[in-house]
Amino acid sequence: MKKIQILAGSFAIALLASCNTYAQNGYPSNPPEVSPMPMKPEMTEIWNPEVVVVTPGKTNADAPSDAIVLFDGKDLSQWVSAKDGSPAKWKIVNGILEVVPRSGDIKTKLKFGDCQLHIEWSAPDEVASAGQGRGNSGVFFQDRYELQVLDSYQNRTYRNGQAGSIYKDAAPLVNAMRGPLEWNTYDVIYTAPRFKPDGRLDYPARITVLHNGVLIQNNTTILGLTNYIGLHLYPEAHGDDVIHLQDHGNKTQFRNIWIRKL
């Protein structure tokens, strides 16, 4: 019996040595002296399909050729009341869209997911109140996730509720506010959340925001549905939805709003 075990052990060692020899022979460890296929520049050039041409605006604030203009100072044809879908009740004053306090939020007729949004806004001409009471409004993506609008110029409030915050979620990197009588700009890249077939969250929404040309949200993860009270968790699975502007009781003003689907 002992002799059989010794023979079996010897066979196993020989088989292992044979496999190692085959592996070494099958996969040489030294590079060839000459490459079997020398690289040429065209091997890494991608020619088709050709990149789509988009004509930029005359300035960075102007809508590019593939943008959907949501407000250009002329009318509110792209907007309706967020409450019941009736005509939007905000007013246009000298080409500027102004919140009519307590008239209700407004929303776009069209729905969006991943997008690039440009929006310009200003606090009310008369500086009044303090904290969350000064020039408060908000831009909601997919009707759920709020980018805060607030007059945060020399106006202290909680950091995840000031201008440029993802409200009650993520504070801006810096406060880039201009004075109350000046216009502010948000340039936003928004990536919508994805959901699994069973409705569970696959990965959360993300947002990048430039405030007056200054980066204030850098591919920030949005933690969930915007709530004034309580944790921000993701709702049931959803798809594209409206852009929503908030009436928070202040005469906040907007102009030059356009969006690109991504």
NULO-839309 format. One record per residue (C-alpha): residue number from 1; x, y, z; residue in three letters. Coordinates in steps of 0.001 Angstrom, whole numbers, plus 524288, in hexadecimal, padded with zeros to 5 digits. Example, Ala and Ser with C-alpha at 12.3 -4.5 7.8 and 13.67 -1.06 7.14 Angstrom:
<recs>
<rec 1, <8300C, 7EE6C, 81E78>, "ALA">
<rec 2, <83566, 7FBDC, 81BE4>, "SER">
</recs>
This chain:
<recs>
<rec 1, <80000, 80000, 80000>, "MET">
<rec 2, <80AF6, 80951, 80380>, "LYS">
<rec 3, <81192, 8065B, 7F677>, "LYS">
<rec 4, <80517, 809D0, 7EF17>, "ILE">
<rec 5, <80446, 816E8, 7F643>, "GLN">
<rec 6, <81263, 81A07, 7F2CF>, "ILE">
<rec 7, <80FE2, 816E4, 7E48D>, "LEU">
<rec 8, <8037F, 81F38, 7E47F>, "ALA">
<rec 9, <80AEC, 82A8B, 7EA91>, "GLY">
<rec 10, <815B7, 82980, 7E086>, "SER">
<rec 11, <80BAF, 8296E, 7D57C>, "PHE">
<rec 12, <8052F, 835AF, 7DAD3>, "ALA">
<rec 13, <8122F, 83CCC, 7DBAE>, "ILE">
<rec 14, <81588, 838DD, 7CDC6>, "ALA">
<rec 15, <8082C, 83D52, 7C8E8>, "LEU">
<rec 16, <80998, 84A83, 7CFB7>, "LEU">
<rec 17, <81719, 84C5C, 7C9F4>, "ALA">
<rec 18, <811BE, 84910, 7BC88>, "SER">
<rec 19, <806C2, 85321, 7BE11>, "CYS">
<rec 20, <8105B, 85D8B, 7C26A>, "ASN">
<rec 21, <81903, 85A96, 7B6C7>, "THR">
<rec 22, <80D2A, 85B84, 7ADB4>, "TYR">
<rec 23, <808EE, 8686F, 7B3D3>, "ALA">
<rec 24, <81665, 86E25, 7B245>, "GLN">
<rec 25, <81770, 8692D, 7A45F>, "ASN">
<rec 26, <809AE, 86D9B, 7A0E3>, "GLY">
<rec 27, <80B33, 87B2B, 7A6A8>, "TYR">
<rec 28, <818E7, 88047, 7A46A>, "PRO">
<rec 29, <81D8C, 88A73, 7AE16>, "SER">
<rec 30, <826BC, 8917E, 7A4BB>, "ASN">
<rec 31, <82175, 89B76, 79AF0>, "PRO">
<rec 32, <823E6, 898D8, 78C6C>, "PRO">
<rec 33, <82F41, 8A006, 78649>, "GLU">
<rec 34, <8264E, 8A551, 77BB1>, "VAL">
<rec 35, <817EA, 8A8D3, 77DFB>, "SER">
<rec 36, <80F0F, 89FCE, 7760B>, "PRO">
<rec 37, <80704, 8ABAC, 771E3>, "MET">
<rec 38, <80DAE, 8B8F1, 772E5>, "PRO">
<rec 39, <80430, 8C390, 77713>, "MET">
<rec 40, <8005F, 8CDF4, 76D44>, "LYS">
<rec 41, <7F9D4, 8DB0B, 7704B>, "PRO">
<rec 42, <7ED32, 8D75A, 76954>, "GLU">
<rec 43, <7EB4D, 8CB7C, 7720F>, "MET">
<rec 44, <7E6DB, 8D472, 77D2B>, "THR">
<rec 45, <7DF27, 8DE40, 774F1>, "GLU">
<rec 46, <7D04E, 8DDC9, 77554>, "ILE">
<rec 47, <7CA28, 8E490, 769A9>, "TRP">
<rec 48, <7BBF6, 8E04F, 769A9>, "ASN">
<rec 49, <7B1C6, 8E3B8, 76D73>, "PRO">
<rec 50, <7B5AC, 8F1EA, 76C1D>, "GLU">
<rec 51, <7B36C, 8FA8B, 77810>, "VAL">
<rec 52, <7A684, 901F5, 77734>, "VAL">
<rec 53, <7A80D, 9108B, 774F9>, "VAL">
<rec 54, <7A1AB, 919A7, 77EFA>, "VAL">
<rec 55, <7A294, 92846, 77CC3>, "THR">
<rec 56, <7A580, 92F36, 7899C>, "PRO">
<rec 57, <79ED0, 93BCC, 78D79>, "GLY">
<rec 58, <7A573, 948D3, 78B44>, "LYS">
<rec 59, <7A8DE, 948D1, 799B5>, "THR">
<rec 60, <7A987, 93DAE, 7A380>, "ASN">
<rec 61, <79C69, 94240, 7A8D0>, "ALA">
<rec 62, <7958F, 9411A, 79BAE>, "ASP">
<rec 63, <78EDA, 93476, 797F6>, "ALA">
<rec 64, <7962F, 92B58, 78EC5>, "PRO">
<rec 65, <78F68, 92660, 782A2>, "SER">
<rec 66, <78AA9, 9199A, 788B2>, "ASP">
<rec 67, <7852F, 91FA6, 79522>, "ALA">
<rec 68, <776DE, 920BB, 798E6>, "ILE">
<rec 69, <77418, 92EC5, 79CD0>, "VAL">
<rec 70, <76B75, 92E96, 7A8E2>, "LEU">
<rec 71, <76ABB, 93D4D, 7AAB3>, "PHE">
<rec 72, <76FC7, 94837, 7A1F8>, "ASP">
<rec 73, <7684E, 953BB, 7A79B>, "GLY">
<rec 74, <75CB2, 952B7, 79E72>, "LYS">
<rec 75, <752BF, 9495B, 7A43A>, "ASP">
<rec 76, <7502B, 93E05, 7AD6B>, "LEU">
<rec 77, <74C38, 9345C, 7A2DB>, "SER">
<rec 78, <7559A, 92A0B, 7A826>, "GLN">
<rec 79, <75034, 92AC7, 7B604>, "TRP">
<rec 80, <743E9, 92746, 7BD8D>, "VAL">
<rec 81, <73F63, 92797, 7CB9C>, "SER">
<rec 82, <745D7, 91C9B, 7D34A>, "ALA">
<rec 83, <7396B, 91AA1, 7DB25>, "LYS">
<rec 84, <72F6D, 917ED, 7D08E>, "ASP">
<rec 85, <7358B, 919F4, 7C321>, "GLY">
<rec 86, <72E30, 926B1, 7C0B7>, "SER">
<rec 87, <73545, 9324A, 7BA77>, "PRO">
<rec 88, <740BB, 936FC, 7C296>, "ALA">
<rec 89, <73D0B, 94284, 7CB34>, "LYS">
<rec 90, <74A57, 948FD, 7CC59>, "TRP">
<rec 91, <74C17, 955D4, 7C512>, "LYS">
<rec 92, <7557F, 95B2B, 7BAF3>, "ILE">
<rec 93, <75AC8, 968BA, 7BE19>, "VAL">
<rec 94, <76341, 96F0E, 7B3AB>, "ASN">
<rec 95, <76731, 961C0, 7AE63>, "GLY">
<rec 96, <76A0B, 95C3D, 7BBEB>, "ILE">
<rec 97, <7627B, 95119, 7C234>, "LEU">
<rec 98, <75E77, 954C2, 7D004>, "GLU">
<rec 99, <75856, 94C37, 7DA6E>, "VAL">
<rec 100, <74AD5, 95082, 7DE7C>, "VAL">
<rec 101, <74B30, 94D17, 7ECF9>, "PRO">
<rec 102, <74159, 942D9, 7F141>, "ARG">
<rec 103, <73CEE, 94066, 7E351>, "SER">
<rec 104, <74349, 93303, 7E392>, "GLY">
<rec 105, <74EF3, 92C23, 7DDA2>, "ASP">
<rec 106, <75079, 92A82, 7CEF8>, "ILE">
<rec 107, <755B4, 91F1A, 7C70A>, "LYS">
<rec 108, <759AC, 91C56, 7B912>, "THR">
<rec 109, <75071, 915AC, 7AFB2>, "LYS">
<rec 110, <75BA0, 90D13, 7AB0B>, "LEU">
<rec 111, <76259, 90298, 7B328>, "LYS">
<rec 112, <770F6, 900BE, 7B483>, "PHE">
<rec 113, <77AE5, 8F73C, 7BA18>, "GLY">
<rec 114, <78969, 8F93F, 7B7BD>, "ASP">
<rec 115, <78AFE, 90762, 7B3BC>, "CYS">
<rec 116, <792EC, 913DA, 7B317>, "GLN">
<rec 117, <78B72, 91F7C, 7B884>, "LEU">
<rec 118, <78EA6, 92DEE, 7B7D1>, "HIS">
<rec 119, <78697, 9370E, 7C04C>, "ILE">
<rec 120, <788B0, 94510, 7C4D0>, "GLU">
<rec 121, <7824F, 94A58, 7D106>, "TRP">
<rec 122, <78204, 9561D, 7D9E7>, "SER">
<rec 123, <77D26, 958F6, 7E78D>, "ALA">
<rec 124, <771B2, 9628B, 7E8A2>, "PRO">
<rec 125, <7756B, 970A1, 7E620>, "ASP">
<rec 126, <771B7, 97423, 7F409>, "GLU">
<rec 127, <77A6D, 96D67, 7FDF6>, "VAL">
<rec 128, <771A4, 9689A, 808DA>, "ALA">
<rec 129, <771BE, 95E95, 813B8>, "SER">
<rec 130, <77D41, 955B1, 816B6>, "ALA">
<rec 131, <7818C, 9478C, 81649>, "GLY">
<rec 132, <77824, 93F1E, 80E91>, "GLN">
<rec 133, <76F13, 94AC1, 80CC1>, "GLY">
<rec 134, <777BD, 951FD, 8030E>, "ARG">
<rec 135, <7759F, 94F0E, 7F4B2>, "GLY">
<rec 136, <77224, 940D8, 7F71E>, "ASN">
<rec 137, <76E93, 93801, 7EBCE>, "SER">
<rec 138, <773BF, 92B4F, 7E62C>, "GLY">
<rec 139, <7762D, 92384, 7D9DC>, "VAL">
<rec 140, <77129, 9158F, 7DAD7>, "PHE">
<rec 141, <77686, 90B41, 7D19C>, "PHE">
<rec 142, <76D2C, 9004D, 7CE04>, "GLN">
<rec 143, <76353, 90746, 7D6C1>, "ASP">
<rec 144, <76A4E, 901C2, 7E2C2>, "ARG">
<rec 145, <77849, 90651, 7E528>, "TYR">
<rec 146, <77A6C, 914AA, 7E890>, "GLU">
<rec 147, <7858E, 91DC5, 7E547>, "LEU">
<rec 148, <78369, 9291B, 7EEB3>, "GLN">
<rec 149, <78162, 9371F, 7EA3E>, "VAL">
<rec 150, <7835B, 9411A, 7F51D>, "LEU">
<rec 151, <78927, 94E8B, 7F73A>, "ASP">
<rec 152, <7952F, 949DF, 7FE9C>, "SER">
<rec 153, <79CA2, 9569E, 7FD19>, "TYR">
<rec 154, <7A0BF, 95A40, 80AFD>, "GLN">
<rec 155, <7952B, 95249, 80FB4>, "ASN">
<rec 156, <7984F, 9471E, 818FF>, "ARG">
<rec 157, <79004, 93AC7, 8195D>, "THR">
<rec 158, <7928E, 92C32, 81ABE>, "TYR">
<rec 159, <79D2A, 9283E, 81130>, "ARG">
<rec 160, <79548, 91D9F, 80A72>, "ASN">
<rec 161, <78A47, 9274B, 8082D>, "GLY">
<rec 162, <79194, 932D3, 8025A>, "GLN">
<rec 163, <79272, 93646, 7F3F3>, "ALA">
<rec 164, <79888, 92B6F, 7EBF4>, "GLY">
<rec 165, <7959B, 920C9, 7F5C5>, "SER">
<rec 166, <78E88, 91458, 7F281>, "ILE">
<rec 167, <78439, 9180E, 7FC5E>, "TYR">
<rec 168, <785C8, 91188, 809B3>, "LYS">
<rec 169, <78F72, 90856, 80319>, "ASP">
<rec 170, <79C82, 90DE7, 7FE60>, "ALA">
<rec 171, <7A22D, 91B51, 80126>, "ALA">
<rec 172, <7A8F1, 9229F, 7F60F>, "PRO">
<rec 173, <7B7CB, 92276, 7F5D5>, "LEU">
<rec 174, <7B7F7, 93158, 7F6BD>, "VAL">
<rec 175, <7AE8C, 93CCD, 7F750>, "ASN">
<rec 176, <7AF84, 9435B, 7E9EB>, "ALA">
<rec 177, <7A3F7, 94CA1, 7EB67>, "MET">
<rec 178, <7A35B, 959E6, 7E515>, "ARG">
<rec 179, <79C8D, 96565, 7EB95>, "GLY">
<rec 180, <78DA0, 965DF, 7EC7E>, "PRO">
<rec 181, <78BE9, 96ED6, 7E0B4>, "LEU">
<rec 182, <794CF, 966A0, 7D801>, "GLU">
<rec 183, <791AF, 95A97, 7D004>, "TRP">
<rec 184, <7968B, 94D00, 7D35C>, "ASN">
<rec 185, <79880, 9419A, 7CA26>, "THR">
<rec 186, <7977F, 932F9, 7CC40>, "TYR">
<rec 187, <79D5B, 929EC, 7C216>, "ASP">
<rec 188, <799B8, 91C1B, 7C5C5>, "VAL">
<rec 189, <79D25, 90E7C, 7C117>, "ILE">
<rec 190, <79340, 9050E, 7C6D1>, "TYR">
<rec 191, <793BF, 8F637, 7C624>, "THR">
<rec 192, <786F7, 8EFA3, 7C992>, "ALA">
<rec 193, <78656, 8E406, 7D2E0>, "PRO">
<rec 194, <78521, 8D65C, 7CD66>, "ARG">
<rec 195, <77C9F, 8CB97, 7D2C5>, "PHE">
<rec 196, <77D39, 8BCCE, 7D1CC>, "LYS">
<rec 197, <7723E, 8B542, 7CB08>, "PRO">
<rec 198, <76C77, 8B21B, 7D865>, "ASP">
<rec 199, <76BDA, 8C099, 7DBE5>, "GLY">
<rec 200, <7777D, 8C122, 7E50E>, "ARG">
<rec 201, <7816B, 8CBFF, 7E35E>, "LEU">
<rec 202, <78CA3, 8C833, 7DA6B>, "ASP">
<rec 203, <79467, 8D4C1, 7DC00>, "TYR">
<rec 204, <790A5, 8E248, 7E10A>, "PRO">
<rec 205, <78F47, 8EF33, 7D9F4>, "ALA">
<rec 206, <79B51, 8F7B2, 7D89A>, "ARG">
<rec 207, <79CCC, 90632, 7D612>, "ILE">
<rec 208, <7A755, 90FE4, 7D23E>, "THR">
<rec 209, <7A46B, 91E5E, 7D3D9>, "VAL">
<rec 210, <7ABC3, 92AA3, 7CFC5>, "LEU">
<rec 211, <7A6C9, 936A6, 7D6F6>, "HIS">
<rec 212, <7AAEF, 94316, 7CFF0>, "ASN">
<rec 213, <7B59D, 93B0B, 7C974>, "GLY">
<rec 214, <7BA8B, 93587, 7D665>, "VAL">
<rec 215, <7B9C9, 926DD, 7D8EF>, "LEU">
<rec 216, <7B150, 924D0, 7E503>, "ILE">
<rec 217, <7AC67, 916C0, 7E33F>, "GLN">
<rec 218, <7B655, 90D43, 7DD90>, "ASN">
<rec 219, <7AF5A, 90108, 7D8BE>, "ASN">
<rec 220, <7A839, 900C5, 7E5BC>, "THR">
<rec 221, <7A00D, 8F4FE, 7E972>, "THR">
<rec 222, <791F3, 8F898, 7EC4B>, "ILE">
<rec 223, <78DCE, 8F095, 7F800>, "LEU">
<rec 224, <77F65, 8F000, 7F4AE>, "GLY">
<rec 225, <77271, 8F700, 7F3D7>, "LEU">
<rec 226, <7730D, 904F8, 7F8FB>, "THR">
<rec 227, <76BEC, 905D9, 805F8>, "ASN">
<rec 228, <76AFE, 91168, 80F31>, "TYR">
<rec 229, <769D0, 90823, 81ABC>, "ILE">
<rec 230, <76FFF, 8FAC5, 81B9C>, "GLY">
<rec 231, <77A2F, 8F2F8, 81450>, "LEU">
<rec 232, <77B97, 8F384, 805A8>, "HIS">
<rec 233, <77892, 8E61B, 80033>, "LEU">
<rec 234, <7758E, 8E1EA, 7F263>, "TYR">
<rec 235, <7674B, 8E076, 7EEA7>, "PRO">
<rec 236, <761DB, 8D595, 7E654>, "GLU">
<rec 237, <7681E, 8D3BD, 7D8F3>, "ALA">
<rec 238, <76527, 8DE96, 7CF54>, "HIS">
<rec 239, <7694E, 8E38D, 7C20F>, "GLY">
<rec 240, <76A85, 8F0EE, 7BBD6>, "ASP">
<rec 241, <762A3, 8FBB8, 7C22B>, "ASP">
<rec 242, <760BC, 90A68, 7C228>, "VAL">
<rec 243, <76983, 915AC, 7C60C>, "ILE">
<rec 244, <76287, 91C6E, 7D143>, "HIS">
<rec 245, <76461, 92A6B, 7D63E>, "LEU">
<rec 246, <76010, 92DB4, 7E402>, "GLN">
<rec 247, <75767, 93888, 7E92D>, "ASP">
<rec 248, <75C80, 93AA9, 7F705>, "HIS">
<rec 249, <7557A, 94783, 7F925>, "GLY">
<rec 250, <7605E, 9503D, 7F3B0>, "ASN">
<rec 251, <7608D, 957FC, 7E702>, "LYS">
<rec 252, <76C6B, 950C3, 7E1F8>, "THR">
<rec 253, <76F4A, 95357, 7D39C>, "GLN">
<rec 254, <773C9, 94A9C, 7C869>, "PHE">
<rec 255, <7784B, 94C73, 7BA81>, "ARG">
<rec 256, <77F34, 9458E, 7AF5A>, "ASN">
<rec 257, <77BA5, 9376B, 7B281>, "ILE">
<rec 258, <77F9D, 92CA2, 7A925>, "TRP">
<rec 259, <78226, 91E13, 7A9FC>, "ILE">
<rec 260, <788C8, 9135A, 7A22E>, "ARG">
<rec 261, <78523, 90503, 7A324>, "LYS">
<rec 262, <7913B, 8FCA7, 7A516>, "LEU">
</recs>
